[in-house]
Amino acid sequence: MHLLVLALAVLFVRLGLWQLDRLEERRAENTVGESRLDTVPVDVGELLTGDADLEELRYRRVTATGEFDPEHEVLIRSQVYRGNAGFHVITPLRLELGEAILVNRGWVPLGFDQVPLIQAPPPAGLVTVEGWLNTTQTRPALGREDPAGGLAVMSRVDLHRIAAQLPYPVAGMYLVEMGERSDPPIPVDPPDVADEGPHLAYAVQWFAFTAIAVVGYYFLLRRRFGGPGSSSRVRPRG
């Protein structure tokens, strides 16, 4: 029993320390993300070169100039804005060199479920879009895979999946448009780079489990074997 309690205490302490390490990593990531969001936007062509590290470019502020192609729009389902369900609308922006970059133009309500969105069309002609870069979204462990074939509605911004149904090459990251707009599509809020996640609460929880195991076992031993302050007493015979 001693070894079991000791093993549990060591395990709980290590888990608590691991959560503190994750907290420091999260804080470092937040600092990097905040610095990228605060940078002066540059043309996307200067960043998305052949040898670019895409993860290093996440959250970088950029501009992109081209023409929107609403005929190949895609909706991303299960998106919520102020408690209302809807979609994110992803529209290719054809750049000057022929390549396109996918642009998340923002949130639209459930009624806007047919593409191209005639209720919220993109501006026509040559436009410059400002926003921040993001990497492709992957399927969560319990998520389902989108079916094969050309789709108008998908579960996530899977760049490879969307690119497979487009007639031109697509950049390795997508652009999330920034701006102020009260009518759909409503721009997506920038990522919350101040959110530290639940790591500190989890660390406190594991350390509390350690204290409960050790202190609880101590009092269990006192009750069983007696000791100073124990309630057990030897009763004289007769």
N, C-alpha and C positions, 0 to 999 in steps of 0.2 A: 504493500500500500504506500509506503514511503516513496519508493521508486516511481510509482504511478503518479502520485501528486507532484513529485519533482519534475517528472517528464512533462506533465501538463503545464506546470508553471513556466518551464523553459520554452515550451512551444508557444504559449500565450505571449510571453515577453518578445520572442522573435517575431511573431506576427504583428505585435504593436510597433516594434522597431521598423518592420518592413513598411507598415502604413506611414510612418514618419518619413521614411525614405521616399515613398511615393508622393507625399505631400511636398517635399523639397523639389522633386522632379516637376510636379504640377506648377509650383510657383515659378520655377525656371522657365517652363514652357509659356506660362502667362506673361512673364516679362518679355520674352522674345516676341510673342504674339502682339503684345501692346506696342512694342517698338515698330513692328512691321505695319500695323494699322495706322501709326502716326507718321509714316514716311510720306514724302511728296510723291504722288503718283507718277509713274513713268509709262511709256508706251509698252504694251505687252510684248511686242516683238523684240525688245531689248532683253527681256528676261527668259522667254520660252525659246531658248536656243537648243541645239541638238545635245549639248552636254550639261544642260541645266539639271540641278538636283531639285526635283519637284517638291519634295517635302520641305526644303529650305525656302521655297517660294510661297508656301501656304500663308495666307492672310496678307500678302504684299498688295499694296495699293497700286492699281494700274489703270490705264486708259486703253481702249481699243476702238479703232476707227474702221468702219465697214458698212455693209448693208444687211439688214435683218432679212432672214428667210423664213417667214411665218408658215410656209407650206410644209415645213418639216419640224414644226413645233412638237414638243412632248410635254405632257402633264405628269407631275409627281404627286401621287395621292397621299392622303393622311397627313396633311399639313394644317396647322391650327393658327389662327390669328385672332387674338382677343376672345378666345373661347369659341370661335366659329370655325367649323371644318371647311376645308377647301383643298386647293392644289397649289403647287409652285409651277409656274410656266417656264419652260426651258426653250429658248429660241436660238437657233444658230445665227451667228453674226459672220457674214462672209468678209474676210479681210482682203486687203488689196492684192496679196500674192496668191490668192486662190484658196488658201486654207481657211477654216472657220474655227471660231471659238464659241462654245456653248455659253449662253448667258442666262442666268436665273433672273428673270425680269421681276419676280415677286409673287405675292400670294393673290389668288383669285378665289371667289366663293364656289361652292359645289355646282351652282347653276351654270358655271362656265366650263362645261365638260366636253366640248367639241372643239377640235383643232382643225384649222387655224382659228384662233380666238377672234371672232368678229366683234365681240363686245369690248375687247381690250387689245386692239392691234398695236404692233410696234410702230414707231415713226418710220415713214418711208424715206428712201434715198440714203445718201451718205450721212452717217451719224457717228458721234463719238460717245462711247459709254464709259463711265467711270465706276469702279468697284474694287473688290478684293478677290484674290485668287483662292481657289479651293481645289483639293485633290478629289479624285473619283471616290464615290461611296461604294463600300463593299457590303455584301449580304451579311446581316447579323446571324449569329449561330442558330437562332430559332426562326429566322425569316425564310420566306419561300422565294424560289427563283422565278423570275418573270418568264412567261412562255416564249417560245421561239416565234419568229416572224415579225413583221412590222407592227409596232405598238404605238398607240397614241397616249396611253396611260401606263406609267411604270411605278415601281415601288421606291426607287431611289435614283440618284443621278449617277448611273453607271456609264462612264464615258465610253467604254469599249462596246457596251450593248447598244448605246444610242448611235455610235459611229458606224456600227454594222448596217444600219438602215439609212445612212446618208450617202449621197453620191459624190462626196468630196471628203478630203482628209480633215481631221479634227484635232485641235491642240490637246496636249496631254493634261491640261487643267481646265476648269471652267471658271467663269467670271460671275460673281454675285453683284448685281447692280446696286449702287448706293444712290440715295437721293431722298427727297421729300415729295410724297404723292399721297393724296387722300383717296383717289379713285383707283380701282384695280387696273393693272397689277400693283399691289402695294409692296415696295421694296422690303426685303428681308433685313431684320436688325443685324448689325455686325455681331460677331461672336463675343460672348461675355468672357473676356480674358482676365477678369477679376475673380471668377469662380474657382475656388480651390477644391471643390468636390467634397466628398464625405470622408477623406482620409484621416483628418484630425479626429473626427468623431469615432471612426473605427479604431484608431490607435487608443483612445481613451477607453473604449469598450474592452479591448483585449487586455489592457493593463488592469481594468476593473475585474475582469475574469481571473487574472492572476491573483489579485488580492483576495477575492472570494475563495479561491481554491486553497490558498495558503492559510488564511485566517480561519476559514471554516474547518479545515483539517486539524488545526491546532486545538480548536474548541472541541472537536470530536474526540481527540485523544484525551483531553482533560476529563471529558464526561466518562470515557471508557475506563481510564486507568487511575483517575483521581489526581490530585495535586493541589497546590495552594489555591484556595478559592473554589475548589471543586465542591459540588453538592453531595458527593459520595462520602459517607462516613462509616467507620467500623463500629457496629453495635456490640456492646459487651453481652456475654451470655448470662442468662439467669436474671 
